[in-house]
Amino acid sequence: MRKLYLCILLALPLLSISQTDEINVSAAMEPSSLGLTITSIGGLSWTFTTVSQYLDGYPPSQNRIDYEVSATTNFSIQVSVTQMTSATGETIDMGNLTLRPGIISTAYSERGFKWDWEDGQLSSSSTAGTYSWGDVFFGNYFLTPFTLITPGIDGNAGDAQSNQYSLRIGFGRANQTQHNNLPPLLDQNITPGTYTGQLTLTAIAEF
C-alpha cells in the first residue's frame, strides 16, 4: 500500500485564535490528489497564574480547530502534540490535555460507511452547534502520531464540503482528567507560567 503524507504544523502561542504563522500546504500525486485546509484555528497555550485557572482549567468548548480535506483517494488523519513547556523549561503532565474529534453533523450518520474515528479513552458522544463530537482522548497518547480518523468501508474520498472535521482542545478540566487518574491541577505542583506546544495534523492518502 502506497501512502502519501501531508502535514500541517500549528505553532499556537498565547491562546491566540488568529493564525500568525504561515502554513504551507502542498500534496499531489497523479492521478490522485490530497489537500488539507485549516478553516478556523484555535490555540495550544495555557496560562496558570491565578487560582481560578488552576481550579477551572480550560474548557474545550472554547478552543477549537476546524479543518477540511479534499481528496480523490481515501485518506486517514493523524494527530501529534509536542510536550507542553513554559519559557523557563518547565513541563506539565500531558495527561491534562484533552482532544475530542468532531465532524460536521450532517455527515455523522455516515460513520462506519464513509468515515470512522478511533475509540477514545473516555467514551462520549454529543452534538453541539454544527458539529457532532466523539470520544475524549488524552494528550499523552499524542506525543507520537496517533491515527484519529480512518476511511469507512465505502471510502471517504470527496471534496472539502463533504469532509469537514474539527478538534476540541481543553486542558485540566477536572470532570475529564479525573478519568486519566490525575489529581486536580492545584495538587499537581504546576509552576506558574504559560505552557505552549505544537499540534501537527497529517493527512495520509490510502491507495
Backbone as CSV, one residue per row, in Angstrom:
resi,resn,N_x,N_y,N_z,CA_x,CA_y,CA_z,C_x,C_y,C_z
1,MET,0.839,-1.191,0.000,0.000,0.000,0.000,0.880,1.249,0.000
2,ARG,0.709,2.127,-1.001,1.462,3.367,-1.024,0.762,4.409,-0.177
3,LYS,1.528,5.219,0.493,0.941,6.255,1.330,1.560,7.602,1.004
4,LEU,0.726,8.615,0.876,1.171,9.967,0.624,0.901,10.790,1.865
5,TYR,1.910,11.449,2.395,1.785,12.183,3.645,1.697,13.683,3.382
6,LEU,0.792,14.349,4.068,0.677,15.790,4.028,0.551,16.285,5.448
7,CYS,1.440,17.170,5.867,1.470,17.615,7.266,1.114,19.084,7.379
8,ILE,0.356,19.425,8.416,0.086,20.800,8.791,0.638,20.986,10.194
9,LEU,1.576,21.893,10.389,2.175,22.132,11.695,1.632,23.431,12.234
10,LEU,1.041,23.367,13.409,0.453,24.540,14.032,1.289,24.948,15.230
11,ALA,1.859,26.114,15.196,2.561,26.670,16.349,1.654,27.756,16.904
12,LEU,1.076,27.516,18.060,-0.056,28.312,18.508,0.184,28.917,19.885
13,PRO,0.841,30.058,19.991,1.139,30.641,21.295,0.021,31.507,21.846
14,LEU,0.013,31.685,23.178,-0.723,32.708,23.880,-2.222,32.697,23.628
15,LEU,-2.812,31.499,23.537,-4.243,31.340,23.377,-4.804,32.144,22.211
16,SER,-3.988,32.411,21.221,-4.424,33.198,20.080,-5.402,32.415,19.250
17,ILE,-6.439,33.087,18.775,-7.368,32.424,17.865,-7.153,32.914,16.439
18,SER,-6.072,33.673,16.251,-5.748,34.101,14.894,-4.500,33.382,14.418
19,GLN,-4.404,33.198,13.129,-3.268,32.475,12.564,-2.139,33.460,12.320
20,THR,-0.998,33.255,12.982,0.123,34.172,12.861,1.276,33.561,12.078
21,ASP,1.337,32.255,11.970,2.419,31.592,11.261,1.944,31.149,9.879
22,GLU,2.816,31.234,8.915,2.480,30.774,7.577,2.354,29.266,7.567
23,ILE,1.312,28.768,6.947,1.102,27.334,6.812,1.110,27.011,5.328
24,ASN,2.071,26.240,4.902,2.175,25.841,3.507,1.580,24.452,3.330
25,VAL,0.697,24.319,2.374,0.050,23.048,2.090,0.326,22.675,0.644
26,SER,0.916,21.526,0.430,1.171,21.085,-0.935,1.295,19.578,-0.957
27,ALA,0.398,18.930,-1.677,0.486,17.479,-1.812,-0.269,17.065,-3.060
28,ALA,0.388,16.336,-3.915,-0.291,15.850,-5.112,0.450,14.647,-5.673
29,MET,-0.289,13.678,-6.146,0.298,12.530,-6.827,-0.683,12.106,-7.910
30,GLU,-0.313,12.321,-9.134,-1.217,11.996,-10.241,-1.407,10.488,-10.340
31,PRO,-2.650,10.035,-10.592,-3.821,10.855,-10.859,-4.621,11.194,-9.601
32,SER,-4.050,10.966,-8.421,-4.742,11.245,-7.170,-4.210,12.527,-6.542
33,SER,-5.033,13.177,-5.748,-4.607,14.388,-5.072,-5.200,14.428,-3.665
34,LEU,-4.567,15.234,-2.808,-4.949,15.309,-1.399,-4.655,16.713,-0.905
35,GLY,-5.610,17.311,-0.199,-5.383,18.638,0.356,-6.081,18.780,1.699
36,LEU,-5.407,19.402,2.658,-5.970,19.659,3.978,-5.876,21.157,4.235
37,THR,-7.003,21.755,4.612,-7.065,23.195,4.836,-7.609,23.498,6.228
38,ILE,-6.894,24.346,6.966,-7.377,24.816,8.261,-8.360,25.950,8.010
39,THR,-9.579,25.838,8.531,-10.596,26.862,8.293,-10.865,27.720,9.519
40,SER,-10.507,27.244,10.706,-10.669,28.015,11.935,-9.638,27.509,12.930
41,ILE,-8.790,28.398,13.430,-7.642,27.947,14.200,-7.754,28.373,15.665
42,GLY,-7.542,27.414,16.561,-7.547,27.684,17.992,-6.130,27.772,18.527
43,GLY,-5.989,27.676,19.837,-4.675,27.820,20.450,-4.236,26.581,21.190
44,LEU,-2.937,26.485,21.403,-2.366,25.403,22.190,-1.419,26.029,23.216
45,SER,-2.004,26.860,24.072,-1.236,27.588,25.068,-2.108,27.758,26.312
46,TRP,-1.497,27.512,27.471,-2.262,27.526,28.715,-1.489,28.304,29.777
47,THR,-2.135,29.322,30.333,-1.501,30.166,31.338,-2.050,29.832,32.718
48,PHE,-1.144,29.646,33.669,-1.537,29.358,35.051,-0.849,30.358,35.976
49,THR,-1.623,31.395,36.312,-1.123,32.415,37.237,-2.156,32.783,38.302
50,THR,-3.428,32.433,38.070,-4.481,32.766,39.018,-5.105,31.489,39.585
51,VAL,-5.733,31.630,40.736,-6.367,30.481,41.380,-7.469,29.907,40.482
52,SER,-8.237,30.782,39.846,-9.340,30.299,39.005,-8.830,29.456,37.844
53,GLN,-7.656,29.783,37.297,-7.102,28.992,36.194,-6.715,27.596,36.667
54,TYR,-6.214,27.491,37.884,-5.897,26.180,38.446,-7.171,25.405,38.791
55,LEU,-8.184,26.107,39.248,-9.421,25.441,39.649,-10.245,24.983,38.445
56,ASP,-10.320,25.824,37.417,-11.238,25.578,36.310,-10.581,24.959,35.088
57,GLY,-9.274,25.137,34.926,-8.639,24.684,33.701,-9.184,25.443,32.506
58,TYR,-9.089,24.841,31.339,-9.558,25.476,30.109,-10.527,24.540,29.396
59,PRO,-11.803,24.967,29.247,-12.803,24.089,28.627,-12.582,23.938,27.129
60,PRO,-12.704,22.732,26.600,-12.511,22.508,25.164,-13.549,23.197,24.295
61,SER,-14.707,23.495,24.860,-15.754,24.150,24.068,-15.339,25.541,23.614
62,GLN,-14.310,26.114,24.245,-13.858,27.460,23.894,-12.606,27.461,23.026
63,ASN,-12.146,26.284,22.617,-10.890,26.205,21.871,-11.002,25.110,20.825
64,ARG,-11.043,25.508,19.564,-11.368,24.557,18.511,-10.535,24.821,17.269
65,ILE,-10.151,23.743,16.585,-9.515,23.825,15.275,-10.434,23.136,14.273
66,ASP,-10.876,23.863,13.275,-11.700,23.295,12.209,-10.835,23.105,10.968
67,TYR,-11.054,22.006,10.257,-10.294,21.756,9.038,-11.124,20.904,8.084
68,GLU,-10.727,20.907,6.834,-11.424,20.130,5.826,-10.418,19.468,4.909
69,VAL,-10.826,18.358,4.326,-9.944,17.580,3.465,-10.607,17.392,2.107
70,SER,-9.841,17.649,1.062,-10.285,17.373,-0.302,-9.370,16.311,-0.882
71,ALA,-9.938,15.187,-1.297,-9.103,14.067,-1.731,-9.799,13.268,-2.815
72,THR,-9.019,12.835,-3.785,-9.541,11.946,-4.820,-9.262,10.487,-4.476
73,THR,-8.694,10.265,-3.306,-8.452,8.912,-2.818,-8.819,8.853,-1.345
74,ASN,-9.000,7.674,-0.798,-9.278,7.542,0.625,-8.109,8.065,1.448
75,PHE,-8.384,8.472,2.674,-7.340,9.053,3.500,-7.622,8.800,4.982
76,SER,-6.571,8.903,5.783,-6.691,8.899,7.244,-6.042,10.171,7.775
77,ILE,-6.344,10.500,9.025,-5.799,11.689,9.663,-5.068,11.281,10.936
78,GLN,-3.805,11.713,11.042,-3.033,11.522,12.266,-2.854,12.859,12.976
79,VAL,-2.760,12.786,14.309,-2.533,13.973,15.138,-1.380,13.683,16.086
80,SER,-0.509,14.667,16.260,0.529,14.571,17.286,0.668,15.922,17.970
81,VAL,1.114,15.896,19.232,1.268,17.116,20.026,2.596,17.034,20.766
82,THR,3.354,18.122,20.756,4.615,18.136,21.488,4.377,18.382,22.977
83,GLN,5.376,18.104,23.771,5.321,18.348,25.203,5.031,19.829,25.474
84,MET,4.083,20.088,26.392,3.769,21.460,26.766,4.865,21.977,27.697
85,THR,5.486,23.088,27.313,6.656,23.606,28.024,6.523,25.105,28.233
86,SER,7.008,25.589,29.380,6.992,27.029,29.667,8.272,27.669,29.159
87,ALA,8.333,29.001,29.212,9.503,29.734,28.735,10.741,29.417,29.565
88,THR,10.556,28.960,30.802,11.688,28.623,31.668,12.044,27.146,31.609
89,GLY,11.366,26.399,30.720,11.687,24.989,30.543,10.910,24.030,31.414
90,GLU,9.952,24.532,32.190,9.101,23.657,32.991,8.139,22.907,32.068
91,THR,7.821,21.676,32.424,6.859,20.898,31.651,5.621,20.618,32.498
92,ILE,4.592,20.150,31.849,3.319,19.903,32.512,2.790,18.558,32.018
93,ASP,2.134,17.819,32.877,1.671,16.480,32.524,0.717,16.539,31.336
94,MET,1.073,15.840,30.257,0.265,15.867,29.045,-1.072,15.158,29.212
95,GLY,-1.217,14.406,30.292,-2.499,13.782,30.563,-3.590,14.784,30.895
96,ASN,-3.201,16.047,31.164,-4.179,17.109,31.395,-4.804,17.617,30.104
97,LEU,-4.114,17.376,28.996,-4.581,17.851,27.695,-5.638,16.896,27.150
98,THR,-6.738,17.434,26.670,-7.788,16.602,26.100,-8.091,17.047,24.673
99,LEU,-8.288,16.079,23.806,-8.684,16.330,22.432,-9.942,15.521,22.137
100,ARG,-10.842,16.149,21.422,-12.093,15.484,21.078,-12.409,15.745,19.613
101,PRO,-12.466,14.685,18.797,-12.712,14.883,17.369,-14.178,15.201,17.088
102,GLY,-14.369,16.006,16.061,-15.717,16.337,15.632,-15.845,16.251,14.119
103,ILE,-17.073,16.105,13.660,-17.357,16.096,12.227,-18.641,16.870,12.006
104,ILE,-18.765,17.502,10.846,-19.975,18.247,10.538,-21.188,17.337,10.758
105,SER,-22.179,17.839,11.462,-23.287,16.989,11.930,-24.029,16.281,10.805
106,THR,-24.097,16.918,9.650,-24.827,16.296,8.532,-24.145,15.038,8.025
107,ALA,-22.861,14.835,8.417,-22.129,13.649,7.959,-21.989,12.593,9.048
108,TYR,-22.529,12.849,10.233,-22.320,11.909,11.338,-22.940,10.543,11.039
109,SER,-24.068,10.526,10.368,-24.743,9.253,10.075,-23.926,8.368,9.134
110,GLU,-22.892,8.919,8.519,-22.061,8.149,7.595,-20.909,7.445,8.299
111,ARG,-20.856,7.568,9.639,-19.780,6.901,10.370,-19.826,5.392,10.131
112,GLY,-18.665,4.825,9.872,-18.553,3.401,9.594,-18.705,3.076,8.121
113,PHE,-19.368,3.962,7.379,-19.551,3.750,5.944,-18.581,4.627,5.152
114,LYS,-18.699,5.945,5.295,-17.798,6.862,4.593,-16.518,7.108,5.398
115,TRP,-16.644,7.242,6.711,-15.514,7.594,7.573,-15.689,6.910,8.932
116,ASP,-14.641,6.972,9.731,-14.732,6.471,11.105,-13.660,7.161,11.934
117,TRP,-13.833,7.166,13.256,-12.759,7.630,14.122,-12.499,6.600,15.200
118,GLU,-11.316,6.651,15.787,-10.908,5.668,16.774,-11.670,5.869,18.084
119,ASP,-11.746,4.800,18.880,-12.345,4.912,20.205,-11.370,5.603,21.142
120,GLY,-11.883,6.516,21.957,-11.038,7.277,22.865,-10.902,6.635,24.224
121,GLN,-10.248,7.355,25.129,-10.049,6.856,26.482,-11.256,7.146,27.381
122,LEU,-12.097,8.084,26.958,-13.312,8.407,27.703,-14.466,8.451,26.706
123,SER,-15.362,7.495,26.825,-16.459,7.372,25.868,-17.408,8.564,25.983
124,SER,-17.762,9.133,24.833,-18.655,10.282,24.825,-19.225,10.476,23.431
125,SER,-20.355,11.117,23.345,-20.965,11.431,22.062,-21.983,12.540,22.273
126,SER,-21.888,13.583,21.462,-22.827,14.692,21.595,-22.822,15.522,20.323
127,THR,-23.827,16.363,20.200,-23.902,17.309,19.094,-24.046,18.701,19.677
128,ALA,-23.182,19.614,19.230,-23.238,20.997,19.685,-22.981,21.894,18.486
129,GLY,-23.950,22.754,18.189,-23.815,23.612,17.034,-23.870,22.805,15.754
130,THR,-22.941,23.048,14.866,-22.953,22.372,13.568,-22.129,21.103,13.560
131,TYR,-21.504,20.746,14.700,-20.631,19.587,14.748,-21.136,18.531,15.732
132,SER,-20.873,17.274,15.394,-21.070,16.156,16.311,-19.704,15.741,16.826
133,TRP,-19.653,15.350,18.114,-18.379,15.117,18.787,-18.265,13.691,19.280
134,GLY,-17.048,13.148,19.168,-16.787,11.773,19.571,-16.155,11.678,20.941
135,ASP,-15.400,10.610,21.154,-14.799,10.320,22.453,-13.724,11.342,22.826
136,VAL,-13.386,11.341,24.117,-12.312,12.191,24.627,-10.999,11.410,24.612
137,PHE,-9.947,12.038,24.093,-8.598,11.471,24.094,-7.708,12.342,24.965
138,PHE,-6.725,11.719,25.622,-5.812,12.470,26.479,-4.478,12.694,25.774
139,GLY,-3.875,13.845,26.065,-2.715,14.312,25.319,-1.518,13.395,25.349
140,ASN,-1.343,12.603,26.404,-0.170,11.740,26.461,-0.199,10.663,25.372
141,TYR,-1.377,10.413,24.785,-1.463,9.460,23.678,-0.967,10.073,22.373
142,PHE,-0.832,11.399,22.315,-0.498,12.084,21.076,0.951,12.550,21.025
143,LEU,1.777,12.150,21.985,3.190,12.511,21.939,3.886,11.845,20.753
144,THR,3.332,10.750,20.270,3.718,10.170,18.985,2.481,10.218,18.091
145,PRO,2.644,10.252,16.760,1.488,10.372,15.868,0.432,9.295,16.135
146,PHE,-0.807,9.733,16.218,-1.925,8.865,16.567,-2.977,9.001,15.482
147,THR,-3.406,7.878,14.912,-4.431,7.915,13.871,-5.793,8.135,14.505
148,LEU,-6.435,9.235,14.114,-7.702,9.618,14.726,-8.887,9.328,13.811
149,ILE,-8.716,9.547,12.517,-9.801,9.369,11.549,-9.347,8.416,10.451
150,THR,-10.209,7.479,10.096,-9.893,6.485,9.072,-11.034,6.409,8.057
151,PRO,-10.777,5.856,6.871,-11.858,5.679,5.899,-12.851,4.620,6.379
152,GLY,-14.116,4.796,6.016,-15.116,3.771,6.270,-15.084,2.720,5.167
153,ILE,-15.995,1.781,5.226,-15.984,0.676,4.272,-16.285,1.144,2.845
154,ASP,-16.997,2.272,2.711,-17.304,2.800,1.381,-16.274,3.816,0.905
155,GLY,-15.361,4.203,1.776,-14.330,5.161,1.400,-14.727,6.599,1.648
156,ASN,-13.737,7.442,1.967,-14.029,8.833,2.312,-13.473,9.837,1.308
157,ALA,-13.067,9.394,0.128,-12.647,10.345,-0.896,-13.802,11.289,-1.213
158,GLY,-13.485,12.561,-1.443,-14.529,13.524,-1.745,-14.016,14.943,-1.645
159,ASP,-14.903,15.904,-1.928,-14.486,17.297,-1.881,-14.482,17.805,-0.445
160,ALA,-13.991,19.027,-0.279,-13.840,19.601,1.054,-15.177,19.748,1.774
161,GLN,-16.232,20.055,1.056,-17.528,20.247,1.687,-18.043,18.966,2.334
162,SER,-17.657,17.822,1.795,-18.123,16.545,2.344,-17.172,15.970,3.385
163,ASN,-16.061,16.643,3.625,-15.079,16.178,4.611,-14.666,17.329,5.529
164,GLN,-15.599,17.750,6.375,-15.357,18.852,7.304,-15.232,18.291,8.723
165,TYR,-14.080,18.555,9.344,-13.761,17.991,10.655,-13.370,19.089,11.633
166,SER,-13.271,18.700,12.890,-12.895,19.649,13.920,-12.200,18.925,15.070
167,LEU,-11.458,19.678,15.865,-10.856,19.182,17.110,-11.168,20.170,18.220
168,ARG,-11.709,19.679,19.303,-11.837,20.492,20.513,-10.649,20.185,21.418
169,ILE,-10.022,21.227,21.942,-8.819,21.045,22.753,-9.011,21.746,24.096
170,GLY,-8.916,20.983,25.169,-9.052,21.542,26.505,-7.865,21.175,27.380
171,PHE,-7.831,21.748,28.568,-6.713,21.459,29.458,-7.152,21.555,30.914
172,GLY,-6.922,20.470,31.636,-7.094,20.494,33.085,-8.508,20.523,33.595
173,ARG,-9.478,20.140,32.786,-10.862,20.111,33.270,-11.054,18.876,34.146
174,ALA,-11.397,19.111,35.402,-11.424,18.026,36.390,-12.394,16.920,35.996
175,ASN,-13.520,17.271,35.362,-14.504,16.244,35.005,-13.984,15.295,33.936
176,GLN,-12.868,15.671,33.274,-12.270,14.801,32.276,-10.971,14.175,32.784
177,THR,-10.079,14.979,33.344,-8.762,14.460,33.724,-8.825,13.478,34.887
178,GLN,-9.888,13.526,35.684,-10.005,12.536,36.753,-10.126,11.125,36.190
179,HIS,-10.614,11.031,34.953,-10.708,9.723,34.296,-9.344,9.252,33.800
180,ASN,-8.355,10.136,33.838,-6.994,9.782,33.459,-6.123,9.625,34.706
181,ASN,-6.791,9.441,35.848,-6.121,9.201,37.139,-5.177,10.338,37.526
182,LEU,-5.566,11.570,37.192,-4.782,12.732,37.582,-5.493,13.509,38.682
183,PRO,-4.750,14.055,39.647,-5.359,14.901,40.671,-5.715,16.257,40.086
184,PRO,-6.473,17.080,40.815,-6.763,18.437,40.335,-5.469,19.212,40.086
185,LEU,-5.552,20.204,39.213,-4.376,20.992,38.868,-3.706,21.597,40.101
186,LEU,-4.515,22.013,41.082,-3.948,22.623,42.285,-3.033,21.671,43.036
187,ASP,-3.246,20.379,42.873,-2.452,19.375,43.587,-1.312,18.823,42.746
188,GLN,-1.081,19.376,41.561,-0.036,18.856,40.677,1.280,19.638,40.750
189,ASN,1.340,20.620,41.626,2.572,21.418,41.791,3.048,22.013,40.473
190,ILE,2.126,22.593,39.743,2.451,23.213,38.470,3.045,24.595,38.709
191,THR,4.236,24.825,38.206,4.874,26.119,38.339,4.095,27.165,37.538
192,PRO,3.753,28.315,38.153,3.016,29.347,37.413,3.753,29.744,36.134
193,GLY,2.986,29.986,35.080,3.567,30.379,33.801,2.654,30.012,32.658
194,THR,3.137,30.206,31.450,2.404,29.866,30.231,3.073,28.680,29.559
195,TYR,2.293,27.664,29.272,2.802,26.425,28.685,2.274,26.307,27.253
196,THR,3.186,26.104,26.323,2.796,26.035,24.920,3.348,24.771,24.268
197,GLY,2.736,24.397,23.160,3.190,23.243,22.398,2.790,23.396,20.947
198,GLN,3.065,22.387,20.168,2.718,22.377,18.748,1.865,21.157,18.441
199,LEU,0.861,21.370,17.627,-0.007,20.286,17.176,0.192,20.107,15.681
200,THR,0.355,18.860,15.259,0.542,18.544,13.850,-0.587,17.653,13.354
201,LEU,-1.250,18.088,12.301,-2.250,17.278,11.608,-1.606,16.706,10.351
202,THR,-1.739,15.413,10.161,-1.156,14.763,8.981,-2.239,14.001,8.225
203,ALA,-2.439,14.364,6.975,-3.369,13.642,6.112,-2.581,12.595,5.322
204,ILE,-3.029,11.360,5.358,-2.343,10.255,4.722,-3.260,9.636,3.674
205,ALA,-2.857,9.709,2.425,-3.658,9.109,1.354,-3.468,7.603,1.354
206,GLU,-4.578,6.875,1.285,-4.565,5.419,1.302,-4.962,4.929,-0.093
207,PHE,-4.014,4.316,-0.805,-4.284,3.840,-2.163,-4.712,2.373,-2.140
